[in-house]
Amino acid sequence: MSLRPSTDRFNHNRYSVRLISCTDNRAGGNRLDEMYTLNRVLDNDPFYVKITD
């Protein structure tokens, strides 16, 4: 099992991997959970994420 993300679909080969602290990981999970709750995203609901600068 590889820890690197698959690039087969787009073949851009542009990504980075870095360990983060438990505190930062927990905070990110809490923010993600808040987004799911505020937008009423349920298990298996499809949704899109628009990434901007």
Secondary structure per residue as TSV (DSSP state, phi and psi in degrees):
chain	resnum	aa	ss	phi	psi
A	1	M	-	360.0	130.1
A	2	S	-	-95.9	144.5
A	3	L	S	-87.2	-8.1
A	4	R	S	-85.3	141.2
A	5	P	-	-68.3	150.1
A	6	S	-	-70.6	134.7
A	7	T	-	-116.7	12.0
A	8	D	T	-62.4	-37.0
A	9	R	T	-67.2	-43.8
A	10	F	T	-109.6	-24.7
A	11	N	-	55.4	38.1
A	12	H	-	-84.8	-26.1
A	13	N	-	53.8	34.7
A	14	R	-	-119.2	101.0
A	15	Y	-	-159.9	166.9
A	16	S	-	-139.3	154.3
A	17	V	-	-128.8	130.7
A	18	R	-	-151.8	136.8
A	19	L	-	-70.7	144.2
A	20	I	-	-123.5	161.3
A	21	S	-	-70.8	159.0
A	22	C	H	-58.4	-40.5
A	23	T	H	-62.1	-46.9
A	24	D	H	-66.0	-39.1
A	25	N	H	-63.4	-43.6
A	26	R	H	-63.5	-43.6
A	27	A	H	-62.4	-41.5
A	28	G	H	-63.8	-41.3
A	29	G	H	-63.6	-39.4
A	30	N	H	-64.5	-40.8
A	31	R	H	-66.7	-39.7
A	32	L	H	-64.0	-43.8
A	33	D	H	-61.3	-39.9
A	34	E	H	-62.9	-41.1
A	35	M	H	-62.7	-44.8
A	36	Y	H	-59.4	-43.6
A	37	T	H	-67.5	-49.4
A	38	L	H	-62.7	-32.8
A	39	N	T	-99.2	7.5
A	40	R	T	53.6	43.7
A	41	V	-	-84.9	120.8
A	42	L	-	-100.8	167.6
A	43	D	T	-53.0	135.2
A	44	N	T	69.4	7.8
A	45	D	-	-76.0	130.1
A	46	P	-	-74.7	145.7
A	47	F	-	-156.2	160.5
A	48	Y	-	-113.8	148.4
A	49	V	-	-121.4	120.4
A	50	K	-	-93.8	120.3
A	51	I	-	-102.6	124.8
A	52	T	-	-127.4	165.9
A	53	D	-	-76.0	360.0
